[in-house]
Amino acid sequence: MIEPLTPLSRLILVTGPARSGKSEWAERLAKNSGLSVIYIATSRLDSTDVEWQNRIQQHQVRRPPEWKTLEVPVDLAATLQAVYNPNTCILVDSLGTWLANLLEEDDSSWQTILGDLIITLNKASGLIIFVAEETGWGVVPAYPIGRKFRDRLGILVQKIGAISNPVYLVTGGHVLNLSELGSPL
Ligand SMILES: Nc1nc2c(ncn2[C@@H]2O[C@H](COP(=O)(O)OP(=O)(O)OP(=O)(O)O)[C@@H](O)[C@H]2O)c(=O)[nH]1
């Protein structure tokens, strides 16, 4: 399913709505890569939210025991820089939760954080798979923080999508390879 790797980095983007199965598809790609896998979880563990803890536990049980897990709510570019290498597949789940953790950043530092991530990806080696949430297909949020999240996620997914191949959309119980259907803007 996955083509032979070059020493240069290869990026894959898996996007889709909530509960679409996008994480599961991304995990399947990571397993099939034949590389050693580092799973980067961007969500924060909330000790007061039992339902969230249960969801995360289901993820942990589902992952092969040999995968290494890193919990990285904020410092994504620095962590990627520290761990990427030609023999490793890094699975980042997810860009939406990472962005939510950064939401308080002002616009100028957000531009720097985004720039640092893209620079890191351009220098990276090995395979990096990003999971991202699709938002913004509904109404414009009536509150500023909602609009900021929606706009930033849209731009982030577009930028990562432009340098990823393939880009998958998981929805309606199906996986669509968008790279076969269209080209980046
Ligand atoms: N902190 C932490 N978070 C984790 C861990 N494993 C998974 N997660 C988080 O779980 C979240 C995904 O939760 P899901 O409930 O499957 O997401 P979903 O969008 O509803 O479902 P799918 O579209 O099916 O993937 C991501 O934000 C991950 O970061 C872990 O070991 N630690």
The ligand as an ORCA input file, in Angstrom:
! r2SCAN-3c Opt
* xyz 0 1
  N      -2.857     12.253     25.903
  C      -3.101     11.210     25.100
  N      -4.003     11.362     24.094
  C      -4.231     10.304     23.272
  C      -3.549      9.059     23.438
  N      -3.981      8.234     22.455
  C      -4.880      8.930     21.716
  N      -5.044     10.189     22.191
  C      -5.891     11.270     21.657
  O      -7.160     10.833     21.260
  C      -7.688     11.763     20.318
  C      -8.541     11.044     19.268
  O      -9.746     10.682     19.905
  P     -10.991     10.060     19.126
  O     -12.117     10.065     20.087
  O     -10.627      8.764     18.501
  O     -11.199     11.087     17.911
  P     -12.396     11.197     16.900
  O     -12.076     12.360     16.005
  O     -13.703     11.285     17.639
  O     -12.423      9.820     16.129
  P     -11.851      9.312     14.711
  O     -12.290     10.253     13.641
  O     -12.488      7.977     14.554
  O     -10.365      9.235     14.822
  C      -6.515     12.483     19.680
  O      -6.592     13.874     19.981
  C      -5.283     11.854     20.381
  O      -4.303     12.826     20.694
  C      -2.603      8.929     24.507
  O      -1.966      7.894     24.702
  N      -2.439     10.036     25.296
*
